[in-house]
Amino acid sequence: MTGKRREGTEEIRFKGVICGACGELFPRDRLDEDDWCEECGPRMQQRMRWWRHVIAALITLPFAVWVAIWLGRSPGLDFLPAYAWALPLVAAYYLGFRIGREVVKGYGRWRRGR
């Protein structure tokens, strides 16, 4: 009897996945890779497109200002040419872009829970 009850509980438990935007329960194959349903997916993708760049810029801009000030004030520390700082700035933008993705997804879940 406990074996049947356990099997039934596991079946109900893993039957569906909650959409990260609207909170409805859907089968796993009806959600995209971000766990959004067909109705919420386009709206959340559009929101993510814009805000990922905003968050990446907010992360990269202070670093770029710091690099510009640091290179201008310390002539003894210019061991790298100015163009060599482009790679760390691009890396900061990329990481900000990835962080922005998670922030947008988390904000959508947070709004749904309110």
N, C-alpha and C positions, 0 to 999 in steps of 0.2 A: 504494500500500500504506500509506503513512503517513497519507494522507487518511482511509482507512477506519479505521485504528487510532485516529486522533484523534477521529473521530466516535463510535466505540464507547466510548472513555474518557470523553468528555463525557456520553454517555448514562448511563453507570454513575454518574458523579460527581453528576449532578443528578437522579437517580432518586427519592431520598427525602430526608426531613428527620428529624433525631433529635429525639425527644420531650425537652423540657427537664427532665422529672421522672424518667422511668424509663430513658432512654437508648436505647430501641428505635428502629429505623428504620421510618418510616411514609411513605406517599405524602403529598404536601403537602396534598391536599384532606381528609385524615383528621385533621389537626391543627387546633386552634382558633387564635385570633389570638395567643395567648401561647405557641404551639408546644408544647402539651400534647395528648396523645392522649385518646381518649374515656374511657379507664379512669382516667387520672391527673387529668384536668381538674376534676371535682367536688371531689376531695380537695384539690387545690392551690388552687382558688377559695375553699374554706372556710378554709384556712390563711391565704390572702392577706387575706380579709375582716377577721380579727382583728388580725393583725400589722401591717397598714397603719396602723390607728388607733393602735396602741401606738407605732410609730416616729414617727408624726406628733406624738403627744403629747410624746414625749421630745425632739423638736426644738422644739416650740412652748413648752413649759413653762419652760425657762430664759430664753427671750426674754420671756415674760410676767412672770416674776419681776424681770428686769432693768428692764422698763418700769415696773413698780409701784414698785420702789425708786428709780428715777431720777425719777419724777414726785413722789415723796414728799420727796425730799431737796433738790431744786433748784427753789425757788419762782420764780427768774428765768427758768427754761427751760421753763416750762409754756405755751409759745406755742400748743400744741394742747390742746384739751380732752381729758379722759381718755377719752371715748367715741370720739374720733378714732383712738385707738390700736387699735381693734378691727379696722380694715381691715388693717394690717400683721400683726396676729396671725392673722387669717383667712388671709392670703396665706402666712404661715409654715406654718400647718397644712396648707394645700393642697399646698405644695411638699413638706412632710414626708410627706404622703399619697402623692404621686407617687414620692418617693424610696423610701418603704416598699415600693411595688410592685416596684421594681427590686431592692431588697434581698432580698425574699422569693423572687423568681425566681432571683437569683444564688445564694442559699443552697440552693435546690433543686438547681441544677446542681452546686454544690460538693459537696453530700452524695452526689450520684449518682457523682461522680468519685472519692470516697474508697474 
